[in-house]
Amino acid sequence: MNDSGTLFFVLMAGLAGIMTLVYFPLRLFLTATERGRRLKLLQRIRRLRDELAQPLED
């Protein structure tokens, strides 16, 4: 391991591994929460649209 090219490769591979272990779970979590927020917003819009479509009751 005296070769600087080997050391550089090992460091880069280690950083890539750490980034993978952090990035993918974080990306999955953020995607899931964003989909949940979007779904709630769409349901809220549909509910409001249905309420507006109903005639006013006196």
Residue pairs with C-beta under 8 A, 6 or more apart in sequence:
1 7
1 10
